[in-house]
């Protein structure tokens, strides 16, 4: 095993971990450099269990013993160790969830392969809050969604906050980023999917009514926070669906709404 004890925040070997709190910078850097950050021992173990490959590990001395089995499994991957204050200076925040790892991003899965055996697909349109993205992935994993597709401007599912909120479930739900929006919705229809937008429109059907139809292959589109679904997207879908609200509440947070819809629209034998 290759252990490296850090002495300076300017060490060029740990540039993968610098300024992790700068969301704009990391959103540009990480996909371009083909990497992402797995934050916490539990999350990095889930990433490794999913077959993702580590670039390096980054942790305080007290966490080394807890991850000895991981280091034994990847003896050629460098392990960077430092004092908590130094690690905080490098990353921009206090590490209190154990170790971190810089991981290689897996190769994208072609859309047709992703959809081949899917019955339920979630499609995220321009959802930019990484907490919401992570929460939707966690619900998707728990409630039987087979794949998640994200629009070109949607938040990165592998950004560290998305990964952390999802508890690493972003590694177990297959996903892909669409390139042409909303034109790519036609590709779902070509694969036999009915495409439904979760949106409060005048002709939206109630969630219970859509669930009762037991549509064999269903793709549910969830719109961005605040503005909701774009007009072009609404024109491209087959129908709109809504969750009936009570007590004067007009809608739920998109992550909460996704969990309700995923459960209600699940395939039933």
C-alpha positions in Angstrom: 0.0 0.0 0.0 1.2 3.5 -0.8 0.6 5.9 2.1 1.5 9.6 1.7 1.5 11.9 4.7 0.5 15.4 3.7 2.5 18.4 5.0 1.1 21.3 2.9 -2.2 22.3 1.4 -0.3 23.2 -1.8 0.7 19.6 -2.4 0.1 19.1 -6.2 -0.7 15.4 -5.6 -4.1 16.2 -4.1 -5.5 18.7 -6.5 -8.5 16.4 -7.0 -9.7 17.5 -3.5 -9.1 21.2 -3.6 -11.9 23.8 -3.2 -14.6 21.1 -3.0 -17.1 23.8 -1.8 -16.9 25.8 -5.1 -19.9 24.3 -6.8 -19.4 26.1 -10.1 -15.8 25.1 -10.4 -16.4 21.5 -9.5 -19.3 21.2 -12.0 -16.9 22.2 -14.7 -13.8 20.3 -13.5 -15.1 16.9 -12.5 -16.8 15.8 -15.7 -14.1 17.3 -17.9 -11.4 15.4 -15.9 -13.4 12.2 -15.8 -13.6 12.0 -12.0 -16.0 12.5 -9.1 -15.6 12.6 -5.3 -17.1 9.9 -3.0 -17.5 11.5 0.4 -17.7 9.3 3.5 -16.5 5.7 4.1 -20.0 4.3 3.5 -20.4 6.1 0.1 -16.9 5.2 -1.1 -17.5 1.5 -0.2 -20.8 1.6 -2.3 -18.9 3.1 -5.2 -16.3 0.4 -5.1 -19.0 -2.3 -4.7 -20.6 -0.9 -7.9 -17.3 -1.5 -9.7 -16.1 2.1 -9.9 -12.3 2.5 -9.8 -10.5 4.8 -7.3 -7.9 7.4 -8.3 -6.8 8.0 -4.7 -8.0 8.0 -1.1 -7.9 11.0 1.2 -8.4 10.8 5.0 -7.3 11.6 8.5 -5.1 9.2 10.4 -7.9 8.0 12.7 -9.9 6.5 9.8 -7.0 4.4 8.4 -7.8 1.2 10.3 -11.5 1.3 9.4 -10.6 1.1 5.7 -7.7 -1.3 5.9 -9.5 -3.9 3.9 -10.2 -1.4 1.1 -6.5 -0.4 1.0 -5.5 -4.0 0.8 -7.8 -4.5 -2.2 -6.3 -1.5 -4.0 -2.6 -1.6 -3.1 -1.5 0.5 -6.0 -3.9 3.4 -5.3 -2.3 6.2 -3.3 -3.7 7.0 0.2 -3.2 10.6 1.3 -3.3 11.1 5.1 -3.2 14.4 6.9 -4.2 16.3 10.0 -7.9 17.4 10.2 -6.9 21.1 10.0 -4.8 20.5 6.9 -7.5 18.4 5.1 -10.0 21.2 5.9 -7.7 23.8 4.4 -7.4 21.7 1.2 -11.1 20.9 0.7 -12.7 24.0 2.3 -14.7 22.1 4.9 -14.3 19.9 7.9 -14.2 16.2 7.1 -16.4 14.4 9.7 -17.7 11.5 7.7 -14.5 9.4 7.5 -12.6 9.1 4.3 -13.0 10.5 0.8 -12.0 9.0 -2.5 -11.4 10.6 -5.9 -13.0 8.1 -8.3 -12.9 7.6 -12.1 -16.2 8.3 -13.7 -17.7 5.2 -15.3 -18.2 5.2 -19.1 -21.6 6.4 -20.2 -24.2 3.7 -21.0 -25.9 4.1 -24.4 -29.6 5.1 -24.0 -30.9 2.1 -25.9 -29.0 -0.3 -23.6 -30.3 1.6 -20.6 -33.9 1.3 -21.7 -33.7 -2.3 -23.1 -35.3 -4.0 -20.1 -36.7 -1.0 -18.2 -40.4 -0.6 -17.2 -40.1 2.6 -15.2 -37.9 5.5 -16.0 -37.5 8.9 -14.3 -36.5 11.9 -16.4 -35.2 15.1 -14.7 -35.6 18.4 -16.5 -33.1 21.0 -15.4 -33.3 20.1 -11.7 -30.3 22.1 -10.5 -30.3 21.6 -6.7 -28.0 18.7 -6.0 -29.8 17.8 -2.8 -33.0 17.2 -4.8 -31.1 15.2 -7.5 -29.6 13.0 -4.8 -32.9 12.5 -3.0 -34.7 11.6 -6.3 -32.0 8.9 -7.0 -32.5 7.5 -3.5 -36.2 7.2 -4.0 -35.7 5.8 -7.5 -33.4 3.1 -6.0 -35.8 2.3 -3.2 -39.0 2.3 -5.2 -38.1 0.3 -8.3 -37.2 2.9 -10.9 -35.1 1.1 -13.5 -33.2 4.1 -14.9 -32.9 7.9 -14.6 -32.3 10.3 -17.4 -31.1 13.8 -16.9 -31.5 16.8 -19.2 -28.4 18.7 -20.4 -28.7 21.4 -17.8 -29.7 19.1 -14.9 -27.4 18.9 -11.9 -24.7 16.3 -11.9 -25.8 13.1 -10.2 -22.1 12.4 -9.3 -21.5 15.8 -7.7 -20.5 15.0 -4.1 -23.6 16.5 -2.5 -25.9 14.4 -4.8 -23.9 11.3 -4.1 -24.0 12.0 -0.3 -27.7 12.7 -0.2 -28.5 9.6 -2.2 -26.4 7.6 0.2 -24.5 6.2 -2.7 -27.6 4.9 -4.5 -26.6 6.9 -7.6 -24.2 4.0 -8.2 -26.9 1.4 -8.4 -29.5 3.1 -10.5 -28.4 3.3 -14.2 -28.5 6.8 -15.5 -27.5 8.8 -18.6 -27.4 12.5 -19.6 -29.5 13.3 -22.6 -28.0 15.5 -25.3 -30.9 17.0 -27.1 -33.8 18.3 -25.0 -36.7 17.8 -25.2 -36.2 16.0 -28.6 -34.7 13.0 -26.9 -38.1 12.2 -25.4 -39.0 10.8 -28.8 -36.4 8.2 -28.3 -38.3 6.9 -25.3 -41.5 6.7 -27.3 -39.7 4.8 -30.0 -38.8 2.2 -27.3 -42.5 1.9 -26.4 -42.6 4.2 -23.4 -45.6 6.4 -22.5 -44.1 9.7 -21.4 -45.9 11.5 -18.6 -45.0 14.9 -17.2 -45.7 15.6 -13.5 -47.2 19.1 -13.8 -50.2 21.0 -12.8 -52.0 21.5 -16.1 -55.7 21.9 -16.8 -55.9 18.5 -18.4 -53.5 16.7 -15.9 -54.9 13.3 -14.7 -54.8 12.3 -11.1 -51.9 10.1 -10.0 -54.4 7.4 -8.9 -56.0 7.4 -12.3 -52.7 7.0 -14.1 -51.6 4.2 -11.8 -54.9 2.3 -12.4 -54.0 2.1 -16.1 -51.0 -0.1 -15.4 -49.0 1.2 -18.3 -46.3 -1.4 -19.1 -43.5 1.1 -19.9 -43.8 4.5 -18.3 -41.4 7.4 -18.2 -42.1 10.2 -15.7 -40.7 13.6 -16.3 -40.0 15.8 -13.3 -39.5 19.6 -13.9 -37.1 22.1 -12.4 -37.7 23.7 -9.0 -39.8 26.8 -9.1 -40.5 27.3 -12.8 -41.7 23.8 -13.4 -42.0 22.1 -16.8 -41.0 24.0 -19.9 -43.7 24.5 -22.6 -41.6 22.6 -25.2 -41.4 19.6 -22.8 -45.2 19.7 -22.1 -45.7 19.7 -25.9 -43.5 16.6 -26.3 -45.0 14.4 -23.7 -48.1 12.1 -24.0 -49.9 13.4 -20.9 -49.6 15.3 -17.7 -50.2 13.9 -14.2 -50.7 15.5 -10.8 -50.8 14.5 -7.1 -54.1 15.7 -5.7 -53.4 18.3 -2.9 -55.3 19.2 0.2 -55.5 22.1 2.7 -54.7 24.7 0.1 -51.2 23.3 -0.8 -50.6 23.4 -4.5 -47.5 21.2 -4.8 -44.7 19.2 -3.1 -41.0 19.6 -3.3 -39.9 17.8 -6.4 -37.9 15.2 -4.5 -40.9 14.4 -2.2 -43.3 14.4 -5.2 -41.0 11.9 -7.0 -41.2 9.4 -4.1 -45.0 9.6 -4.0 -45.2 9.1 -7.8 -42.6 6.3 -8.0 -44.4 4.3 -5.4 -47.9 4.8 -6.8 -46.8 4.2 -10.4 -44.8 1.1 -9.7 -45.5 -2.0 -11.8 -47.9 -4.4 -10.2 -48.2 -8.1 -11.1 
